[in-house]
Amino acid sequence: MFRLDQVIGWQVGDSEGDEVKITVDMHYLPTLSVNRYKTALGITRHEVKDWMGQLAWVVQWALEISMKPPIKVRVEGEFKNKRSTPDLHNLHKVICDAVQDGLLIDDKHFQVEDGVSGIADPPRLRITIKGRVTGQDRGG
């Protein structure tokens, strides 16, 4: 059974000109880090695969149009305290792989930037994706 328990919410909106953006709020998992997302055997952890699948699903089905490169991906977060705040760049691999699966665009075309981190409990991530509209309906 598919579930969206890691997704807090999402919003699709117009950006500037022919750009569109989607903002997705997701629960933060410490295992999303590039340093921890695989097991000792090199297998992606189950909870990370599940999280990635949920982000990809939201990106794919929330957008009814296609984007064309370059794609801008901004990562921001709120964490329990400063001590538990990760280096956001360590989350890029997992996030970009999931966004790639949702947009069907190779992540080599992504421009990734980090935003501001704040304090909140429970911890969460805000992922904002911007791209130009291709003019084609995705048929979703």
C-alpha positions in Angstrom: 0.0 0.0 0.0 1.4 3.4 -1.0 1.4 6.1 1.6 2.5 9.7 1.9 3.4 9.8 5.5 6.7 11.6 4.9 5.0 14.4 3.0 3.8 17.3 5.0 2.4 19.2 2.1 3.0 20.8 -1.3 2.1 23.8 -3.3 2.4 24.5 -7.0 2.6 28.1 -8.2 3.8 30.4 -11.0 7.2 31.9 -10.7 8.5 34.5 -13.1 7.7 34.5 -16.8 7.4 31.0 -18.1 8.7 29.4 -14.9 6.7 27.2 -12.6 7.7 26.1 -9.1 6.6 23.4 -6.7 7.4 23.6 -3.0 7.3 20.3 -1.1 7.6 20.1 2.7 8.9 16.7 3.9 9.8 15.2 7.2 13.5 15.1 7.8 15.2 11.7 8.4 18.9 11.7 9.6 19.5 8.8 7.3 19.0 11.0 4.2 22.6 12.2 4.4 25.0 11.0 1.8 27.0 9.7 4.7 24.2 7.4 6.0 21.6 6.6 3.3 23.2 3.2 2.4 23.8 0.2 4.6 27.3 -1.2 5.2 26.5 -3.5 2.3 25.9 -0.5 0.0 22.1 -1.0 -0.2 19.9 2.1 0.1 18.0 2.0 3.4 14.3 1.1 3.2 13.2 4.3 4.9 15.3 6.4 2.5 13.8 4.6 -0.6 10.3 5.1 0.8 11.0 8.9 1.5 12.5 9.3 -2.0 9.5 7.5 -3.6 7.1 9.8 -1.9 9.0 13.0 -3.0 9.2 11.7 -6.6 5.4 10.9 -6.5 4.5 14.4 -5.4 6.8 16.0 -7.9 5.4 13.8 -10.7 1.7 14.1 -10.0 1.5 17.6 -8.6 2.8 19.1 -11.8 0.5 18.6 -14.8 3.0 20.1 -17.2 6.6 19.3 -18.1 9.6 21.3 -17.2 12.8 21.8 -19.2 16.3 22.3 -18.0 17.9 24.0 -16.2 16.0 23.0 -13.1 16.7 24.9 -9.9 16.4 22.9 -6.6 16.5 24.8 -3.3 16.9 22.9 0.0 16.0 24.5 3.3 15.4 22.9 6.7 14.2 23.2 10.2 15.8 21.0 12.8 15.4 20.2 16.5 18.5 22.3 17.5 21.7 23.7 16.0 23.5 20.6 17.1 21.3 18.3 15.0 21.3 20.5 12.0 23.0 18.7 9.1 25.1 20.2 6.3 22.3 20.6 3.7 24.7 19.8 0.9 24.9 16.2 2.3 21.2 15.8 1.4 21.6 16.8 -2.2 22.2 13.3 -3.6 19.0 11.7 -2.2 16.9 14.8 -2.9 18.1 15.2 -6.5 17.7 11.5 -7.3 14.1 11.7 -6.1 13.4 14.9 -8.0 15.0 13.3 -11.1 12.6 10.3 -10.8 9.6 12.7 -10.5 10.5 15.0 -13.3 12.2 12.5 -15.6 15.0 14.9 -16.2 18.7 13.9 -15.5 19.9 15.6 -12.4 23.0 16.8 -14.2 20.7 19.6 -15.4 19.9 20.7 -11.8 21.3 23.8 -10.1 21.1 23.1 -6.4 21.4 25.7 -3.7 21.0 25.6 0.1 18.7 28.0 2.0 18.5 29.0 5.6 18.2 26.4 8.4 16.0 27.1 11.4 14.8 25.4 14.5 11.6 23.4 14.7 10.3 20.1 16.2 9.5 17.9 14.4 12.3 18.6 11.9 11.4 19.1 8.3 12.8 19.9 4.9 11.4 22.4 2.3 12.4 21.6 -1.2 11.6 24.1 -3.9 11.9 23.2 -7.6 11.7 25.8 -10.4 11.9 25.2 -14.1 10.6 26.6 -17.4 7.4 25.1 -18.8 7.8 23.1 -22.0 4.3 23.8 -23.1 3.5 20.1 -23.1 0.9 18.5 -20.8 2.3 15.5 -19.0 -1.0 13.7 -19.3 -1.1 13.1 -15.5 
